[in-house]
Amino acid sequence: MSLPFVAPTQLSVVVPVRNEQDNVLSLITEIRAALDSIIAYEIIYVDDGSTDDTLKRLKAIRTECPQLRIIRHVHSCGQSTAVRTGVKSARFGWIATLDGDGQNDPADISKLLAALSEDVELVGGNRRHSRRDVWIKRISSVIANGVRSRMLKDSTPDTGCGLKLFSREAFLDLPYFDHMHRFQPALIKRRGGKTISVAVSHRVREHCKS
Protein backbone atom coordinates (compact mmCIF):
# COMPACT_ATOMS: atom_id res chain seq x y z
CA MET A 1 0.00 0.00 0.00
CA SER A 2 1.52 3.31 -1.07
CA LEU A 3 1.63 6.26 1.30
CA PRO A 4 -0.59 9.26 0.50
CA PHE A 5 1.05 12.14 -1.34
CA VAL A 6 2.39 14.86 0.94
CA ALA A 7 3.01 18.29 -0.56
CA PRO A 8 6.52 19.68 -0.01
CA THR A 9 7.02 22.11 2.85
CA GLN A 10 10.52 23.22 1.79
CA LEU A 11 11.80 24.38 -1.58
CA SER A 12 15.15 25.22 -3.14
CA VAL A 13 14.93 27.84 -5.89
CA VAL A 14 17.86 27.54 -8.32
CA VAL A 15 18.62 30.44 -10.65
CA PRO A 16 21.52 30.14 -13.15
CA VAL A 17 22.83 33.53 -14.30
CA ARG A 18 25.51 35.01 -16.48
CA ASN A 19 25.87 38.80 -16.84
CA GLU A 20 22.49 39.65 -15.33
CA GLN A 21 23.60 42.47 -13.02
CA ASP A 22 20.50 44.59 -13.65
CA ASN A 23 18.06 41.73 -13.06
CA VAL A 24 19.21 40.10 -9.84
CA LEU A 25 17.69 42.50 -7.31
CA SER A 26 14.23 42.70 -8.87
CA LEU A 27 13.99 38.94 -9.41
CA ILE A 28 15.11 38.06 -5.88
CA THR A 29 12.63 40.58 -4.50
CA GLU A 30 9.86 38.90 -6.51
CA ILE A 31 10.89 35.40 -5.41
CA ARG A 32 10.72 36.45 -1.78
CA ALA A 33 7.34 38.10 -2.24
CA ALA A 34 5.98 35.00 -3.97
CA LEU A 35 7.21 32.45 -1.42
CA ASP A 36 7.42 34.17 1.98
CA SER A 37 3.88 33.26 2.99
CA ILE A 38 3.54 29.81 1.43
CA ILE A 39 6.67 27.69 1.99
CA ALA A 40 10.10 27.56 3.64
CA TYR A 41 12.73 28.14 0.98
CA GLU A 42 16.27 28.95 -0.03
CA ILE A 43 17.43 30.81 -3.15
CA ILE A 44 20.55 29.49 -4.86
CA TYR A 45 22.08 31.75 -7.49
CA VAL A 46 24.72 30.07 -9.64
CA ASP A 47 26.87 32.76 -11.24
CA ASP A 48 28.14 31.07 -14.38
CA GLY A 49 31.32 33.05 -15.02
CA SER A 50 29.79 36.53 -15.20
CA THR A 51 32.10 39.30 -16.41
CA ASP A 52 29.90 42.18 -15.20
CA ASP A 53 28.86 43.12 -11.64
CA THR A 54 26.43 40.23 -11.16
CA LEU A 55 28.49 38.63 -8.38
CA LYS A 56 29.11 41.94 -6.63
CA ARG A 57 25.41 42.77 -6.58
CA LEU A 58 24.47 39.29 -5.38
CA LYS A 59 26.86 39.63 -2.45
CA ALA A 60 25.33 42.99 -1.56
CA ILE A 61 21.82 41.52 -1.64
CA ARG A 62 22.90 38.58 0.54
CA THR A 63 23.60 40.93 3.46
CA GLU A 64 19.87 41.46 3.91
CA CYS A 65 18.48 38.27 2.37
CA PRO A 66 19.27 35.28 4.62
CA GLN A 67 17.67 32.85 2.16
CA LEU A 68 20.20 33.69 -0.57
CA ARG A 69 23.15 31.43 -1.30
CA ILE A 70 25.69 32.15 -4.04
CA ILE A 71 27.78 29.67 -6.00
CA ARG A 72 30.27 30.85 -8.61
CA HIS A 73 31.74 29.19 -11.67
CA VAL A 74 34.99 30.98 -12.45
CA HIS A 75 34.47 30.19 -16.12
CA SER A 76 31.15 29.82 -17.92
CA CYS A 77 30.07 26.18 -18.08
CA GLY A 78 26.62 26.58 -19.64
CA GLN A 79 23.07 26.49 -18.31
CA SER A 80 22.80 22.73 -17.78
CA THR A 81 25.95 22.63 -15.67
CA ALA A 82 24.90 25.72 -13.71
CA VAL A 83 21.53 24.15 -12.93
CA ARG A 84 23.16 20.88 -11.89
CA THR A 85 25.61 22.73 -9.63
CA GLY A 86 22.69 24.42 -7.90
CA VAL A 87 20.67 21.23 -7.54
CA LYS A 88 23.62 19.32 -6.09
CA SER A 89 24.09 22.07 -3.51
CA ALA A 90 20.39 22.32 -2.64
CA ARG A 91 19.34 21.47 0.90
CA PHE A 92 15.73 20.55 0.14
CA GLY A 93 14.08 17.72 -1.75
CA TRP A 94 12.11 19.81 -4.27
CA ILE A 95 13.68 22.24 -6.71
CA ALA A 96 12.19 25.15 -8.63
CA THR A 97 14.28 26.64 -11.43
CA LEU A 98 13.89 30.08 -12.99
CA ASP A 99 15.73 31.84 -15.77
CA GLY A 100 17.72 34.76 -14.38
CA ASP A 101 16.54 37.29 -16.97
CA GLY A 102 13.23 38.04 -15.24
CA GLN A 103 11.05 36.67 -18.04
CA ASN A 104 9.70 33.91 -15.78
CA ASP A 105 7.28 35.18 -13.12
CA PRO A 106 8.14 33.81 -9.63
CA ALA A 107 4.44 34.11 -8.72
CA ASP A 108 3.86 31.12 -11.01
CA ILE A 109 5.85 28.84 -8.69
CA SER A 110 2.70 28.50 -6.58
CA LYS A 111 0.85 27.13 -9.66
CA LEU A 112 3.50 24.47 -10.10
CA LEU A 113 3.37 23.52 -6.42
CA ALA A 114 -0.42 23.26 -6.57
CA ALA A 115 -0.17 20.89 -9.55
CA LEU A 116 1.94 18.32 -7.70
CA SER A 117 0.31 14.99 -6.98
CA GLU A 118 1.29 11.37 -6.39
CA ASP A 119 4.02 10.04 -8.73
CA VAL A 120 4.64 13.45 -10.34
CA GLU A 121 8.37 14.13 -10.43
CA LEU A 122 8.37 17.19 -12.69
CA VAL A 123 5.97 20.06 -13.33
CA GLY A 124 7.02 22.16 -16.31
CA GLY A 125 5.92 25.65 -17.19
CA ASN A 126 4.23 26.12 -20.56
CA ARG A 127 4.68 29.55 -22.19
CA ARG A 128 3.05 28.46 -25.44
CA HIS A 129 0.28 31.09 -25.37
CA SER A 130 2.08 33.82 -23.41
CA ARG A 131 5.52 33.97 -25.01
CA ARG A 132 6.94 37.52 -25.14
CA ASP A 133 9.99 36.98 -27.34
CA VAL A 134 10.71 38.17 -30.86
CA TRP A 135 8.82 36.23 -33.55
CA ILE A 136 11.83 34.26 -34.77
CA LYS A 137 12.44 32.84 -31.27
CA ARG A 138 8.77 31.95 -30.91
CA ILE A 139 8.59 30.17 -34.27
CA SER A 140 11.90 28.38 -33.68
CA SER A 141 10.67 27.19 -30.29
CA VAL A 142 7.38 25.86 -31.69
CA ILE A 143 9.20 23.91 -34.41
CA ALA A 144 11.85 22.54 -32.04
CA ASN A 145 9.30 21.51 -29.43
CA GLY A 146 7.13 19.84 -32.07
CA VAL A 147 10.00 17.81 -33.51
CA ARG A 148 11.28 16.84 -30.09
CA SER A 149 7.84 15.87 -28.81
CA ARG A 150 7.14 13.62 -31.81
CA MET A 151 10.51 11.92 -31.49
CA LEU A 152 10.62 11.49 -27.73
CA LYS A 153 6.87 11.32 -26.99
CA ASP A 154 7.36 13.26 -23.77
CA SER A 155 3.96 15.04 -24.00
CA THR A 156 5.59 18.36 -23.11
CA PRO A 157 4.67 21.41 -25.19
CA ASP A 158 7.42 23.72 -23.90
CA THR A 159 10.44 21.88 -22.56
CA GLY A 160 12.62 24.99 -23.01
CA CYS A 161 10.77 26.94 -20.33
CA GLY A 162 13.19 27.74 -17.49
CA LEU A 163 10.40 27.58 -14.91
CA LYS A 164 10.25 23.99 -13.64
CA LEU A 165 9.52 22.19 -10.39
CA PHE A 166 11.06 18.78 -9.85
CA SER A 167 12.30 16.21 -7.39
CA ARG A 168 15.97 16.65 -6.51
CA GLU A 169 16.39 12.90 -6.13
CA ALA A 170 14.91 12.23 -9.57
CA PHE A 171 17.03 14.93 -11.22
CA LEU A 172 20.30 13.62 -9.79
CA ASP A 173 19.42 10.14 -11.04
CA LEU A 174 19.27 11.38 -14.64
CA PRO A 175 22.21 11.06 -17.06
CA TYR A 176 24.09 14.32 -17.33
CA PHE A 177 25.04 15.93 -20.65
CA ASP A 178 25.19 19.45 -22.05
CA HIS A 179 21.71 20.91 -22.68
CA MET A 180 20.13 18.06 -20.70
CA HIS A 181 17.80 20.58 -19.02
CA ARG A 182 15.86 20.76 -22.31
CA PHE A 183 15.23 17.01 -22.21
CA GLN A 184 14.25 16.68 -18.54
CA PRO A 185 10.63 15.61 -19.18
CA ALA A 186 11.69 12.80 -21.54
CA LEU A 187 14.43 11.70 -19.14
CA ILE A 188 12.05 11.71 -16.16
CA LYS A 189 9.51 9.70 -18.15
CA ARG A 190 12.24 7.25 -19.19
CA ARG A 191 13.03 6.50 -15.52
CA GLY A 192 9.35 5.87 -14.78
CA GLY A 193 8.33 9.24 -13.35
CA LYS A 194 5.32 11.31 -14.28
CA THR A 195 5.52 14.81 -15.75
CA ILE A 196 2.84 17.44 -16.29
CA SER A 197 2.72 20.93 -17.78
CA VAL A 198 1.09 24.06 -16.37
CA ALA A 199 0.36 27.27 -18.25
CA VAL A 200 2.56 30.11 -16.98
CA SER A 201 3.12 33.72 -17.92
CA HIS A 202 6.11 35.06 -19.81
CA ARG A 203 7.48 38.59 -19.70
CA VAL A 204 9.56 40.90 -21.83
CA ARG A 205 13.23 41.04 -20.91
CA GLU A 206 13.81 44.52 -19.50
CA HIS A 207 17.56 44.53 -18.80
CA CYS A 208 20.78 43.02 -20.18
CA LYS A 209 20.97 40.84 -23.29
CA SER A 210 20.01 37.25 -23.96
C-alpha positions, 0 to 999 in steps of 0.5 A, spaced: 500 500 500 503 506 497 503 512 502 498 518 500 502 524 497 504 529 501 506 536 498 513 539 499 514 544 505 521 546 503 523 548 496 530 550 493 529 555 488 535 555 483 537 560 478 543 560 473 545 567 471 551 570 467 551 577 466 544 579 469 547 584 473 541 589 472 536 583 473 538 580 480 535 585 485 528 585 482 527 577 481 530 576 488 525 581 491 519 577 486 521 570 489 521 572 496 514 576 495 511 570 492 514 564 497 514 568 503 507 566 505 507 559 502 513 555 503 520 555 507 525 556 501 532 557 499 534 561 493 541 558 490 544 563 485 549 560 480 553 565 477 556 562 471 562 566 469 559 573 469 564 578 467 559 584 469 557 586 476 552 580 477 556 577 483 558 583 486 550 585 486 548 578 489 553 579 495 550 585 496 543 583 496 545 577 501 547 581 506 539 582 507 536 576 504 538 570 509 535 565 504 540 567 498 546 562 497 551 564 491 555 559 487 560 561 482 563 558 476 569 561 475 568 560 467 562 559 464 560 552 463 553 553 460 546 552 463 545 545 464 551 545 468 549 551 472 543 548 474 546 541 476 551 545 480 545 548 484 541 542 484 547 538 487 548 544 492 540 544 494 538 542 501 531 541 500 528 535 496 524 539 491 527 544 486 524 550 482 528 553 477 527 560 474 531 563 468 535 569 471 533 574 466 526 576 469 522 573 463 519 567 468 514 570 473 516 567 480 508 568 482 507 562 477 511 557 482 505 556 486 501 554 480 507 548 479 506 547 487 499 546 486 499 541 480 503 536 484 500 529 486 502 522 487 508 520 482 509 526 479 516 528 479 516 534 474 511 540 473 514 544 467 511 551 465 508 552 458 509 559 455 506 556 449 500 562 449 504 567 453 511 567 449 513 575 449 519 573 445 521 576 438 517 572 432 523 568 430 524 565 437 517 563 438 517 560 431 523 556 432 521 554 439 514 551 436 518 547 431 523 545 435 518 543 441 514 539 435 520 535 432 522 533 439 515 531 442 514 527 436 521 523 437 521 522 444 513 522 446 514 526 452 507 530 451 511 536 453 509 542 449 514 547 452 520 543 454 525 549 453 521 553 459 526 555 465 520 555 470 520 547 472 519 544 479 522 537 480 524 532 485 531 533 486 532 525 487 529 524 480 534 529 477 540 527 480 538 520 477 538 522 470 544 522 465 548 528 465 550 531 458 550 538 455 543 541 454 540 536 458 535 541 461 531 541 455 530 534 455 528 533 462 521 531 461 523 525 456 528 523 461 524 523 467 519 519 463 524 514 461 526 512 468 518 511 470 516 518 473 510 522 471 511 529 468 505 534 467 505 541 464 502 548 467 500 554 463 505 560 466 506 567 464 512 570 460 514 577 460 519 581 456 526 582 458 527 589 461 535 589 462 541 586 459 541 581 453 540 574 452 
